């Protein structure tokens, strides 16, 4: 009788645990369904647009949870982070930020500056990183602003790096980037000449002549056979695409875009815009 009672108790406990586990899973699913339903209405999404709740975990905020909504279909799905109260009733659709961390430093930490070729003093207190497209007309305008107005005004105080963000609807932009990087493998100085002349002669470059134009712009110091092999085999395409991915990690999708000591400047802004940021950064560095 005693053994029979113990067996019954164990079975009942197992059944209760199973029921509780099922209930928790159902509650989680219901919370997810409610969250998705709410977000669909909030963002006015089409009923056919896929919305999936990613893994939910503890938030850095005590007692809260955090997760990610995936909107659309991979690889073009949009990620929306959220933080919710423990019971899921209250939700904030935004990243949780730690105010003890410098946001500008957090941005700069995402930028790979190892082995970068600089214009200006390598140890300058202000860093400008541009993400740009050789075929973009606004980028040619941005080039003039940086080269003719900004850099000359801050000699010794600003260092400048150029990174590639060729846009998919510009047919010779990526080949132009590949070409510049092939030149850089042999001569950083020649690569800067390619950078200059690509923007100065933008209208003279096209998909058919971009390889030859880049070599012409490079001038002396480049072995043609090595350059041809590099370009024809797209040996530098991964480096270019890594820079595109880096721009995406910063939320940059358009050109030209600039990061000035971690502060984002979108578009070919007037020189006064850059100067205001640079002056502020120089003042705060004292």
C-alpha positions as CSV (number, residue, x, y, z in Angstrom):
1,X,0.0,0.0,0.0
2,X,2.8,2.3,0.9
3,X,4.7,1.6,-2.3
4,X,1.5,2.2,-4.3
5,X,1.0,5.6,-2.5
6,X,4.6,6.6,-3.3
7,X,4.2,5.6,-6.9
8,X,0.9,7.6,-7.1
9,X,2.6,10.7,-5.5
10,X,5.5,10.5,-8.0
11,X,3.2,10.2,-10.9
12,X,1.1,13.1,-9.7
13,X,4.1,15.3,-9.2
14,X,5.4,14.5,-12.7
15,X,2.0,15.2,-14.2
16,X,1.8,18.5,-12.3
17,X,5.3,19.5,-13.5
18,X,4.4,18.6,-17.1
19,X,1.2,20.7,-16.8
20,X,3.1,23.7,-15.3
21,X,5.7,23.4,-18.1
22,X,3.1,23.4,-20.7
23,X,1.3,26.3,-19.1
24,X,4.6,28.3,-19.0
25,X,5.3,27.6,-22.6
26,X,1.7,28.5,-23.5
27,X,1.9,31.7,-21.5
28,X,5.2,32.6,-23.3
29,X,3.6,31.9,-26.7
30,X,0.6,34.0,-25.7
31,X,2.9,36.9,-24.6
32,X,4.7,36.7,-27.9
33,X,1.5,36.6,-29.9
34,X,0.3,39.7,-28.0
35,X,3.6,41.5,-28.6
36,X,3.5,40.7,-32.3
37,X,-0.1,41.8,-32.6
38,X,0.6,45.0,-30.8
39,X,3.7,45.8,-32.9
40,X,1.9,45.0,-36.2
41,X,-0.7,47.7,-35.4
42,X,1.9,50.1,-34.0
43,X,4.1,49.9,-37.1
44,X,1.1,49.4,-39.5
45,X,2.6,46.3,-41.0
46,X,0.9,44.2,-43.6
47,X,-0.7,41.0,-42.3
48,X,1.6,39.1,-44.8
49,X,4.8,40.6,-43.3
50,X,6.5,37.9,-41.1
51,X,7.2,39.0,-37.5
52,X,9.1,36.7,-35.2
53,X,10.2,37.2,-31.6
54,X,13.8,36.1,-31.0
55,X,15.2,34.7,-27.9
56,X,14.1,36.6,-24.8
57,X,16.6,37.0,-22.0
58,X,17.2,39.0,-18.8
59,X,17.8,42.7,-19.4
60,X,20.6,44.7,-17.8
61,X,17.7,46.5,-16.0
62,X,16.9,44.4,-13.0
63,X,13.6,42.5,-13.3
64,X,13.1,43.4,-17.0
65,X,13.4,41.2,-20.1
66,X,14.8,42.0,-23.5
67,X,14.7,40.5,-27.0
68,X,14.5,41.2,-30.7
69,X,11.7,41.3,-33.2
70,X,12.6,40.2,-36.7
71,X,10.5,42.0,-39.3
72,X,10.4,40.6,-42.8
73,X,12.3,37.8,-44.5
74,X,16.1,37.1,-44.1
75,X,18.5,38.3,-45.3
76,X,16.6,41.6,-45.6
77,X,14.7,41.4,-42.3
78,X,14.8,44.3,-40.0
79,X,15.7,43.8,-36.3
80,X,13.9,45.8,-33.6
81,X,15.1,45.4,-30.1
82,X,12.7,45.7,-27.2
83,X,12.7,45.7,-23.4
84,X,9.7,44.6,-21.4
85,X,8.5,44.4,-17.9
86,X,8.6,41.0,-16.3
87,X,4.9,40.3,-16.9
88,X,5.2,41.5,-20.6
89,X,2.6,44.2,-20.2
90,X,4.9,47.2,-20.7
91,X,7.3,47.4,-23.6
92,X,9.9,49.9,-24.9
93,X,11.0,49.4,-28.5
94,X,14.6,50.6,-28.2
95,X,18.1,49.6,-27.1
96,X,19.0,49.6,-23.5
97,X,22.0,52.0,-23.0
98,X,24.5,52.1,-20.2
99,X,25.2,55.8,-19.5
100,X,28.5,54.9,-17.9
101,X,29.8,54.1,-21.3
102,X,30.8,56.9,-23.7
103,X,28.5,56.4,-26.7
104,X,31.0,58.0,-29.1
105,X,33.7,55.5,-28.0
106,X,31.2,52.6,-28.4
107,X,30.8,53.7,-32.1
108,X,34.5,54.1,-32.6
109,X,35.1,50.6,-31.2
110,X,33.1,49.2,-34.1
111,X,35.4,50.7,-36.6
112,X,38.5,48.7,-37.7
113,X,41.4,51.2,-37.8
114,X,44.2,48.6,-37.9
115,X,46.4,49.2,-40.9
116,X,44.4,52.3,-42.0
117,X,46.2,54.8,-44.3
118,X,45.7,58.2,-42.8
119,X,45.6,61.7,-44.3
120,X,46.8,64.1,-41.7
121,X,48.7,63.4,-38.5
122,X,48.3,59.8,-37.4
123,X,48.1,60.9,-33.7
124,X,45.6,63.7,-34.3
125,X,43.0,64.2,-31.5
126,X,40.1,64.1,-34.0
127,X,39.4,61.2,-36.3
128,X,37.1,61.4,-39.4
129,X,36.2,58.2,-41.1
130,X,34.2,58.5,-44.4
131,X,32.1,55.8,-45.9
132,X,31.6,56.7,-49.6
133,X,30.9,55.7,-53.2
134,X,33.1,56.8,-56.1
135,X,30.1,57.0,-58.4
136,X,27.8,59.0,-56.1
137,X,27.5,62.7,-57.1
138,X,26.8,63.8,-53.5
139,X,30.0,62.0,-52.5
140,X,32.0,64.1,-55.0
141,X,30.5,67.2,-53.3
142,X,31.5,65.7,-49.9
143,X,35.0,65.1,-51.2
144,X,35.4,68.8,-52.1
145,X,34.2,69.9,-48.7
146,X,36.6,67.6,-46.8
147,X,39.6,68.1,-49.0
148,X,39.3,71.8,-49.8
149,X,37.7,73.2,-46.6
150,X,37.9,70.9,-43.6
151,X,41.3,69.2,-43.7
152,X,43.3,72.4,-44.6
153,X,41.6,74.2,-41.7
154,X,42.7,71.6,-39.1
155,X,46.2,70.6,-40.2
156,X,47.8,68.5,-37.4
157,X,44.5,68.3,-35.5
158,X,42.5,66.0,-37.7
159,X,43.3,62.6,-39.3
160,X,41.1,61.3,-42.1
161,X,40.4,57.7,-43.3
162,X,38.4,56.7,-46.4
163,X,36.3,53.6,-46.4
164,X,34.2,52.0,-49.2
165,X,30.4,51.8,-49.3
166,X,29.6,51.2,-53.0
167,X,25.9,51.3,-53.5
168,X,24.2,48.4,-55.5
169,X,22.6,50.7,-58.1
170,X,26.0,52.3,-59.1
171,X,27.4,49.8,-61.6
172,X,31.1,50.8,-61.5
173,X,31.3,51.9,-57.8
174,X,32.4,48.4,-56.5
175,X,34.9,47.8,-59.3
176,X,36.3,51.2,-58.6
177,X,36.7,50.3,-54.9
178,X,38.3,47.0,-55.8
179,X,40.7,48.9,-58.1
180,X,41.7,51.4,-55.4
181,X,42.4,48.6,-53.0
182,X,44.5,46.7,-55.6
183,X,46.6,49.9,-56.0
184,X,46.8,50.3,-52.2
185,X,48.4,46.8,-51.9
186,X,51.4,48.2,-53.8
187,X,51.4,51.9,-52.8
188,X,49.2,53.8,-50.3
189,X,50.3,57.1,-51.9
190,X,49.1,55.9,-55.3
191,X,45.8,54.8,-53.7
192,X,45.2,58.3,-52.4
193,X,45.8,59.6,-56.0
194,X,43.1,57.2,-57.2
195,X,40.8,58.5,-54.5
196,X,41.4,62.1,-55.6
197,X,41.0,61.5,-59.3
198,X,38.0,59.2,-59.0
199,X,36.0,62.1,-57.5
200,X,37.6,64.8,-59.7
201,X,36.9,62.9,-62.9
202,X,33.8,61.1,-61.9
203,X,31.9,61.7,-65.1
204,X,34.8,60.3,-67.2
205,X,34.7,56.9,-65.5
206,X,32.3,54.1,-66.4
207,X,32.0,50.3,-66.0
208,X,34.0,49.6,-69.2
209,X,37.0,51.8,-68.4
210,X,37.1,51.9,-64.5
211,X,40.0,49.4,-64.4
212,X,42.2,51.4,-66.8
213,X,41.2,54.7,-65.3
214,X,42.2,53.7,-61.8
215,X,45.6,52.6,-63.0
216,X,46.0,55.8,-64.9
217,X,45.0,57.8,-61.8
218,X,47.5,55.9,-59.7
219,X,50.4,57.1,-61.7
220,X,53.9,55.9,-60.8
221,X,54.7,53.1,-58.4
222,X,52.3,50.4,-59.5
223,X,53.2,47.2,-61.3
224,X,50.6,46.7,-64.0
225,X,50.8,42.9,-64.2
226,X,50.2,42.7,-60.4
227,X,47.4,45.2,-60.6
228,X,45.8,43.4,-63.5
229,X,45.9,40.1,-61.7
230,X,44.5,41.6,-58.5
231,X,41.6,43.4,-60.3
232,X,40.7,40.6,-62.7
233,X,40.6,38.1,-59.8
234,X,38.8,40.5,-57.5
235,X,41.4,39.9,-54.8
236,X,40.3,42.9,-52.8
237,X,36.5,42.4,-53.0
238,X,36.3,40.9,-49.5
239,X,38.1,43.9,-48.0
240,X,35.6,46.2,-49.7
241,X,32.6,44.2,-48.6
242,X,34.0,44.1,-45.0
243,X,33.9,47.9,-45.0
244,X,30.3,47.8,-46.3
245,X,29.4,45.5,-43.5
246,X,31.2,47.7,-41.0
247,X,29.1,50.7,-42.2
248,X,25.9,48.6,-41.8
249,X,26.9,47.8,-38.2
250,X,27.0,51.6,-37.5
251,X,23.5,52.1,-39.1
252,X,25.0,53.7,-42.2
253,X,23.1,52.9,-45.4
254,X,23.6,56.1,-47.5
255,X,26.6,57.9,-48.9
256,X,28.5,60.0,-48.1
257,X,28.5,59.3,-44.3
258,X,31.1,60.5,-41.9
259,X,32.0,59.5,-38.3
260,X,33.8,62.3,-36.5
261,X,35.2,60.9,-33.2
262,X,32.2,58.7,-33.0
263,X,29.6,61.3,-34.0
264,X,27.7,60.5,-37.2
265,X,27.3,63.1,-40.0
266,X,25.1,62.0,-42.8
267,X,25.4,63.6,-46.3
268,X,27.6,66.2,-47.9
269,X,27.0,68.7,-45.1
270,X,28.5,72.2,-45.3
271,X,32.0,72.7,-43.9
272,X,30.5,74.6,-41.0
273,X,28.8,71.5,-39.7
274,X,32.1,69.6,-39.6
275,X,33.9,72.5,-38.0
276,X,31.3,72.8,-35.2
277,X,31.8,69.2,-34.3
278,X,35.6,69.3,-34.6
279,X,35.9,72.5,-32.5
280,X,33.7,70.9,-29.8
281,X,35.8,67.7,-29.8
282,X,39.1,69.8,-29.6
283,X,37.7,71.8,-26.8
284,X,36.6,68.7,-24.8
285,X,40.0,67.1,-25.3
286,X,41.8,69.9,-23.4
